[in-house]
Amino acid sequence: MIKLALVMASDGKAVGGMEQQVALQARHLAMRQNIEISVFAHRAYQTLFSAPVHFYEINAQRSRRHPLLRRQLSLGLKHSQPDIIHAHGHKAAALIGQGYAASSKAKRITTAHGTKRNSKFLANMDLIFAVSKGVQHSILPLSSVIIGNAVEQRTERPTSKQTLCTQYALDIKKPLFIASGRLAPVKQYHLLMQACQQLDVNLLIFGDGPERLKLAELQTKRIRLAGYAEHMQSKMTGADALVICSSSEGFSLSMIEALQQGVLVLSSKVSGSDVLPESCIINSSDSEHLEQSLQSKLTKLAQLRSESEPAFRYAREHCTPESLVDLLMKQYHALLSG
């Protein structure tokens, strides 16, 4: 029996890609035999986890140096007595380098979900996972193993372009771009909206977040904020392309969802974009370069979709929960037997 503790130090204010991944991993690991899962996270995330996963609350709104947070985590780990402590994100990794986690005999792993300026403290881990080649490169010279993200396979009926255009009063004759994610500065949706104002395209941005009011001012009849939507994978099937213009990503879940559905992805050069053909990379350094990049793609969308077939296969074969958990279990067993 492996006793595994998953530690997530997010502040509870939002559910992003990392939080979704920890929940997915906990859920699918718990389906395997001979493993017991405990999760340490802010109470706002408790609804993401259910039995047989054990949930321990920590007040992760406090800084990683806060003595009460460190004590809260230490007491929980003493109670659960894990064989492996697996931290997700840099803050969680810093936490398990302190107190009980550092002094116990438990093996310590961290998953780096994104790029950070300082990753030196990861050197104290027994094993490091990186979610993409880009993240792996960012933590060099530290060695790491790539274990990417995964998404659940959805069974909802695909949404047609006709349905989306009718719902949002868009001209079906124009190409339809979709973007999906939290409305936050790092996503650079303002650049995408500005660029699309100069292009003969429709744009729907699905999601919510702190940038909503600012971005609402850039809306037009064919450039719309569509709000948060359930079953986003099924809506992507109605798009001519998913556009990612972020300044930084770990390994975009929206990208995986689109690729699994056979939807063309046009992305800025962020971590995870290495699974795409070079012809699908766009320049999002400013709205003018983004406009030029997207314009150059508009005349060859069918060709780009054909060139993306290897990326579609990769997402369908390697970015599934089953494949992810197989890799994790293999690494867990190797670490404990080493």
C-alpha positions as a printed Julia matrix, in Angstrom:
338×3 Matrix{Float64}:
   0.0    0.0     0.0
   1.37   3.41   -1.02
   0.29   6.29    1.17
   0.4    9.41   -0.98
  -0.03  13.02    0.13
  -0.82  15.6    -2.57
  -0.03  19.17   -1.45
  -1.49  22.19   -3.26
  -0.8   25.69   -1.92
  -3.16  27.77   -4.12
  -4.91  30.59   -2.26
  -8.48  29.41   -2.92
  -9.49  32.37   -5.08
  -9.81  30.49   -8.38
  -9.83  27.04   -9.92
  -7.25  27.02  -12.68
  -5.41  24.4   -14.66
  -3.18  23.23  -11.8
  -6.1   22.81   -9.42
  -8.03  20.86  -12.05
  -5.03  18.6   -12.62
  -4.56  17.82   -8.92
  -8.25  16.92   -8.66
  -8.04  14.72  -11.76
  -4.93  12.95  -10.5
  -6.42  12.34   -7.07
  -9.64  10.99   -8.56
  -7.99   8.57  -10.96
  -5.18   7.49   -8.62
  -7.84   6.6    -6.04
  -9.31   4.15   -8.58
  -6.11   2.11   -8.51
  -5.46  -0.65   -6.03
  -3.05  -0.4    -3.11
  -2.85   3.37   -2.89
  -4.28   5.72   -0.28
  -4.66   9.41   -1.2
  -4.61  12.45    1.11
  -4.93  15.99   -0.21
  -3.71  19.12    1.6
  -5.25  22.31    0.22
  -7.28  25.42    0.96
 -10.84  24.61    2.02
 -12.21  26.33   -1.1
 -11.02  23.29   -3.08
 -12.59  20.62   -0.88
 -15.52  20.15   -3.28
 -13.05  19.05   -5.98
 -12.27  15.92   -3.97
 -14.48  13.11   -2.72
 -14.12   9.78   -0.92
 -12.01   7.72   -0.76
  -9.65  10.74   -0.98
  -8.92  12.21    2.48
  -8.97  16.01    2.57
  -6.91  18.1     5.02
  -7.49  21.85    5.14
  -4.55  24.23    5.14
  -4.84  28.02    5.02
  -2.77  28.52    1.89
  -3.68  32.22    1.73
  -0.8   32.62    4.17
   2.71  32.89    2.79
   4.88  29.8     2.57
   6.99  31.21    5.43
   4.02  31.71    7.76
   4.59  29.55   10.88
   0.89  28.7    11.26
   0.66  27.37    7.71
   3.82  25.33    8.18
   2.5   23.95   11.48
  -0.91  23.14    9.98
   0.71  21.17    7.16
   3.13  19.41    9.5
   0.35  18.25   11.83
  -1.67  16.9     8.91
   1.31  15.05    7.46
   2.12  13.54   10.87
  -1.43  12.25   11.02
  -1.47  10.78    7.5
   2.09   9.38    7.62
   2.64   9.34    3.84
   5.28   7.35    1.99
   5.38  10.03   -0.71
   4.65  13.75   -0.46
   3.85  15.14   -3.91
   3.74  18.93   -4.09
   2.09  20.74   -6.99
   3.52  24.14   -7.82
   6.5   26.08   -6.51
   4.87  27.34   -3.32
   3.82  23.83   -2.3
   7.32  22.58   -3.11
   8.81  25.24   -0.82
   6.43  24.16    1.94
   7.41  20.5     1.82
  11.05  21.5     2.11
  10.32  22.65    5.67
   9.21  21.24    9.02
   7.92  17.68    9.3
   7.95  17.1     5.52
  11.69  17.8     5.39
  12.57  15.67    8.42
  10.37  12.64    7.73
  11.42   9.59    5.75
   8.78  10.28    3.11
  10.0   10.74   -0.44
   9.38  14.26   -1.77
   8.23  15.0    -5.32
   7.17  18.23   -6.94
   5.39  18.92  -10.21
   6.43  22.19  -11.86
   3.32  23.46  -13.63
   4.82  26.67  -14.99
   7.95  28.73  -15.34
   9.27  30.72  -12.38
  12.27  32.99  -11.94
  13.69  30.99   -9.05
  13.55  27.19   -8.99
  16.7   26.54   -6.95
  14.8   25.18   -3.94
  13.49  22.33   -6.12
  16.96  20.82   -5.79
  15.89  19.45   -2.39
  13.28  17.18   -3.98
  13.83  13.46   -4.56
  12.12  13.76   -7.95
  10.84  16.61  -10.14
   8.1   16.36  -12.75
   7.63  19.0   -15.44
   4.36  19.31  -17.36
   6.03  20.2   -20.68
   9.39  20.53  -22.4
   9.22  24.29  -21.93
   8.8   23.96  -18.17
  11.52  21.31  -18.08
  13.91  23.68  -19.85
  13.07  26.51  -17.44
  14.27  24.56  -14.39
  17.62  23.47  -15.86
  20.22  22.48  -14.72
  17.92  20.52  -12.39
  16.9   17.21  -13.94
  13.21  16.36  -14.29
  10.81  13.9   -15.85
   8.1   15.14  -18.2
   4.64  14.07  -17.09
   2.14  16.23  -18.91
  -1.43  17.23  -18.21
  -4.56  15.29  -19.06
  -8.25  15.98  -19.56
 -11.3   13.78  -19.13
 -12.82  12.35  -22.28
 -16.17  14.08  -22.8
 -19.27  12.47  -24.25
 -21.38  15.57  -24.84
 -22.74  16.07  -28.33
 -20.44  18.28  -30.45
 -21.62  21.82  -31.11
 -21.72  22.9   -34.76
 -20.45  26.18  -36.11
 -24.01  26.91  -37.25
 -25.26  26.54  -33.66
 -22.6   28.85  -32.23
 -23.11  31.48  -34.91
 -26.86  31.41  -34.43
 -26.56  31.61  -30.65
 -24.25  34.63  -30.75
 -25.68  36.27  -33.91
 -22.48  35.83  -35.93
 -22.0   35.57  -39.69
 -21.38  31.87  -40.43
 -19.52  32.79  -43.63
 -16.64  34.25  -41.6
 -13.98  32.07  -39.91
 -14.76  31.49  -36.23
 -11.96  31.72  -33.68
 -12.5   30.62  -30.09
 -10.42  31.32  -26.99
 -11.06  29.69  -23.63
  -9.66  30.37  -20.18
  -9.62  32.65  -17.2
  -9.88  36.33  -18.12
  -6.53  37.26  -16.62
  -3.7   39.5   -17.89
  -1.39  36.56  -18.68
  -3.87  35.33  -21.32
  -3.47  38.59  -23.3
  -7.04  38.52  -24.57
  -6.95  42.28  -25.07
  -4.33  41.76  -27.78
  -6.45  39.06  -29.41
  -9.55  41.23  -29.43
  -7.61  44.2   -30.83
  -6.03  42.03  -33.52
  -9.35  40.51  -34.55
 -10.9   43.95  -34.96
  -8.62  44.29  -38.0
  -9.45  40.81  -39.38
 -12.53  39.5   -41.18
 -13.28  36.9   -38.49
 -15.61  36.14  -35.62
 -14.18  35.67  -32.13
 -15.77  34.12  -29.06
 -13.88  34.18  -25.76
 -15.22  31.77  -23.14
 -14.34  32.31  -19.49
 -14.58  34.72  -16.6
 -12.13  36.55  -14.4
 -10.71  39.87  -13.22
 -10.24  41.3   -16.74
 -13.91  40.91  -17.74
 -14.97  44.57  -17.42
 -11.84  45.84  -19.17
 -12.24  43.36  -22.03
 -15.96  44.11  -22.37
 -15.03  47.54  -23.74
 -13.33  45.86  -26.73
 -16.4   43.89  -27.8
 -18.02  44.35  -31.2
 -20.85  42.55  -32.98
 -18.42  39.84  -34.09
 -15.97  39.89  -31.16
 -17.73  38.66  -28.05
 -17.12  37.64  -24.46
 -19.21  34.48  -24.17
 -18.84  34.0   -20.39
 -18.12  30.77  -18.56
 -19.49  27.68  -20.28
 -19.93  24.09  -19.16
 -18.75  21.33  -21.51
 -16.25  23.59  -23.25
 -14.83  20.69  -25.27
 -18.09  20.24  -27.15
 -18.23  23.96  -28.03
 -14.71  23.91  -29.46
 -15.84  21.58  -32.23
 -17.75  24.48  -33.79
 -14.63  26.61  -34.19
 -12.29  26.94  -37.15
  -9.46  27.3   -34.62
  -8.71  27.7   -30.93
  -6.37  30.65  -30.4
  -3.94  30.82  -27.47
  -2.03  34.1   -27.22
  -0.8   33.86  -23.62
   2.5   35.28  -22.47
   2.98  32.22  -20.27
   1.43  28.75  -19.88
   2.34  25.47  -18.28
   0.57  23.04  -20.59
  -2.78  24.52  -21.59
  -5.79  22.3   -20.84
  -7.74  24.16  -23.53
  -5.08  23.14  -26.03
  -5.39  19.49  -25.03
  -9.19  19.63  -25.17
  -9.13  21.13  -28.66
  -6.53  18.72  -30.01
  -8.43  15.72  -28.7
 -11.45  16.95  -30.66
  -9.41  17.45  -33.82
  -9.71  21.24  -33.61
  -6.91  23.35  -35.06
  -4.87  25.21  -32.43
  -2.98  28.43  -33.15
  -0.74  29.27  -30.21
   1.92  31.68  -29.07
   5.24  30.07  -28.23
   4.47  29.01  -24.67
   5.24  25.85  -22.72
   3.28  23.01  -24.28
   3.15  24.54  -27.75
   6.01  22.24  -28.79
   3.38  19.55  -29.53
   2.1   21.74  -32.38
   3.66  22.06  -35.84
   5.79  25.19  -36.22
   3.29  26.45  -38.81
   0.69  26.84  -36.03
   2.83  29.13  -33.85
   1.78  32.79  -33.75
   3.5   35.97  -32.59
   1.59  37.63  -29.74
   4.22  40.19  -28.68
   1.73  42.95  -29.55
  -1.61  43.31  -31.34
   0.01  44.26  -34.67
   2.23  41.17  -34.81
  -0.66  39.02  -33.64
  -2.9   40.41  -36.38
  -0.24  39.69  -39.01
   0.29  36.15  -37.71
  -3.41  35.33  -37.7
  -3.92  36.88  -41.12
  -1.22  34.65  -42.57
  -3.02  31.58  -41.18
  -6.49  32.47  -42.43
  -5.78  31.51  -46.03
  -4.53  28.01  -45.14
  -6.64  26.73  -42.25
  -7.32  23.4   -43.97
  -3.61  22.89  -44.63
  -2.72  23.71  -41.02
  -5.35  21.25  -39.8
  -3.78  18.53  -41.92
  -0.3   19.38  -40.59
  -1.7   19.09  -37.05
  -2.64  15.4   -37.34
   0.38  14.26  -35.26
  -0.65  16.7   -32.5
  -4.21  15.35  -32.58
  -2.89  11.79  -32.16
  -0.53  12.81  -29.37
  -3.34  14.4   -27.35
  -5.67  11.42  -27.82
  -3.03   8.84  -26.92
  -0.96  10.54  -24.23
  -3.12  13.23  -22.58
  -5.68  10.93  -20.97
  -6.13  10.28  -17.25
  -5.29   6.61  -17.7
  -2.01   7.36  -19.44
  -1.13  10.02  -16.86
  -1.82   7.77  -13.87
   0.16   4.91  -15.43
   3.19   7.22  -15.62
   2.71   8.5   -12.07
   2.38   5.0   -10.59
   5.48   3.85  -12.44
   7.48   6.76  -11.02
   6.07   6.3    -7.5
   7.02   2.6    -7.42
  10.48   3.27   -8.85
  11.14   5.99   -6.26
  10.1    3.81   -3.33
  12.06   0.8    -4.52
  15.19   2.76   -5.41
